[in-house]
């Protein structure tokens, strides 16, 4: 989970997604070896995101007004229900191109039917109502007069421009009308444009420029991952235990926050300085320790011992032997 403000941006929470098979009985031993908490259960990525969001809201130590996310979460009822539970927050999340909707809320009627000898009823579209349409079909057939060119931000190569349009629509769920939302469509400028789709619970009176601004906020979250992976080692880890992953992620998040803290402190003297440039300065200001001969030998000795213990552990598990590390070492020596 990322947080963006006029001062900067940072990662503020994390969850490890584990596939469903990890929680099957066949994985009991593997979960124990990897120190997975006993009370952890399978959750989808949108469920983990909703959990993080509600946890941030409950702690009430971060001020925010808006929520942005990509279409994995925009298409999740679980995540949308979580963000809509905060009635004072506005969300604008990406949605899939095949999302179904109506420009006008259709009329429904009650349909009574028999199921296993029991009379039931459900809401269906009225006979004369048209079926729902897809986001992409609507966007590609929309006349150019309804598109408005706007500058989203100033990039390294100049202004970044897109064309936008918006409509107040009713989403479809199981063939009947669901929630009313704003549909915001963004497309690239030029021939053969690429389209992006967003939904939002913003008030009906919301102007287009607000959505243009909000569409660019998620860039800050993408920057968090790019900066953490390219310069702080977020993707460079080899851990075997659940706690190891959490410790590594937390260390990267703290390092990223530390660099931003320095950037904010230098804002008056060096407003254009970037995080990679700050990291370069720190490498000069904080030189690595110079080891004496004895210290270097001790470091090498420590690494060799750790590597050998790891080798013995892997070999023991691979051979299925119930021997201690010392017994296995003696067995290898005897051979």
BELURRA-V829056 format. One record per residue. N is the residue number from 1. PHI is phi in whole degrees, 0 to 359 (* if undefined). Layout:
N;PHI / N;PHI
//
This chain:
1;* / 2;251 / 3;231 / 4;233 / 5;216 / 6;300 / 7;279 / 8;163 / 9;213 / 10;199 / 11;275 / 12;237 / 13;200 / 14;205 / 15;214 / 16;265 / 17;279 / 18;238 / 19;297 / 20;298 / 21;296 / 22;296 / 23;253 / 24;275 / 25;299 / 26;296 / 27;258 / 28;303 / 29;294 / 30;293 / 31;298 / 32;295 / 33;294 / 34;271 / 35;59 / 36;286 / 37;305 / 38;297 / 39;273 / 40;282 / 41;236 / 42;293 / 43;221 / 44;287 / 45;299 / 46;298 / 47;293 / 48;294 / 49;296 / 50;297 / 51;297 / 52;297 / 53;299 / 54;294 / 55;293 / 56;297 / 57;297 / 58;295 / 59;288 / 60;56 / 61;244 / 62;234 / 63;276 / 64;204 / 65;240 / 66;230 / 67;234 / 68;233 / 69;197 / 70;275 / 71;287 / 72;300 / 73;268 / 74;294 / 75;267 / 76;259 / 77;301 / 78;298 / 79;290 / 80;297 / 81;298 / 82;294 / 83;288 / 84;285 / 85;292 / 86;263 / 87;292 / 88;267 / 89;253 / 90;250 / 91;247 / 92;217 / 93;240 / 94;293 / 95;226 / 96;288 / 97;293 / 98;265 / 99;297 / 100;262 / 101;200 / 102;236 / 103;288 / 104;230 / 105;297 / 106;282 / 107;277 / 108;242 / 109;218 / 110;276 / 111;247 / 112;260 / 113;211 / 114;257 / 115;221 / 116;54 / 117;77 / 118;245 / 119;278 / 120;229 / 121;216 / 122;207 / 123;275 / 124;228 / 125;295 / 126;298 / 127;302 / 128;269 / 129;281 / 130;279 / 131;291 / 132;293 / 133;248 / 134;272 / 135;303 / 136;291 / 137;296 / 138;295 / 139;295 / 140;285 / 141;258 / 142;277 / 143;294 / 144;300 / 145;294 / 146;267 / 147;258 / 148;233 / 149;281 / 150;221 / 151;270 / 152;277 / 153;198 / 154;258 / 155;271 / 156;295 / 157;251 / 158;118 / 159;296 / 160;259 / 161;243 / 162;222 / 163;251 / 164;233 / 165;210 / 166;217 / 167;214 / 168;271 / 169;228 / 170;243 / 171;284 / 172;260 / 173;217 / 174;56 / 175;84 / 176;232 / 177;294 / 178;242 / 179;278 / 180;269 / 181;216 / 182;278 / 183;256 / 184;245 / 185;244 / 186;239 / 187;222 / 188;288 / 189;274 / 190;118 / 191;285 / 192;49 / 193;290 / 194;263 / 195;249 / 196;231 / 197;235 / 198;226 / 199;238 / 200;211 / 201;262 / 202;299 / 203;302 / 204;299 / 205;277 / 206;296 / 207;274 / 208;298 / 209;301 / 210;296 / 211;292 / 212;299 / 213;297 / 214;292 / 215;296 / 216;269 / 217;293 / 218;295 / 219;303 / 220;297 / 221;293 / 222;298 / 223;295 / 224;305 / 225;293 / 226;297 / 227;290 / 228;290 / 229;280 / 230;282 / 231;236 / 232;237 / 233;76 / 234;300 / 235;265 / 236;249 / 237;214 / 238;227 / 239;236 / 240;247 / 241;239 / 242;301 / 243;294 / 244;298 / 245;297 / 246;297 / 247;296 / 248;295 / 249;298 / 250;296 / 251;299 / 252;295 / 253;296 / 254;293 / 255;297 / 256;296 / 257;296 / 258;297 / 259;296 / 260;293 / 261;299 / 262;293 / 263;300 / 264;295 / 265;295 / 266;268 / 267;303 / 268;290 / 269;272 / 270;217 / 271;294 / 272;265 / 273;291 / 274;253 / 275;297 / 276;300 / 277;291 / 278;296 / 279;298 / 280;296 / 281;297 / 282;294 / 283;296 / 284;278 / 285;287 / 286;245 / 287;293 / 288;290 / 289;294 / 290;265 / 291;271 / 292;283 / 293;301 / 294;296 / 295;294 / 296;296 / 297;296 / 298;295 / 299;297 / 300;298 / 301;299 / 302;296 / 303;296 / 304;296 / 305;297 / 306;297 / 307;296 / 308;291 / 309;296 / 310;295 / 311;299 / 312;297 / 313;295 / 314;295 / 315;294 / 316;299 / 317;292 / 318;293 / 319;275 / 320;69 / 321;271 / 322;261 / 323;246 / 324;283 / 325;300 / 326;293 / 327;297 / 328;293 / 329;295 / 330;294 / 331;298 / 332;293 / 333;295 / 334;298 / 335;287
//
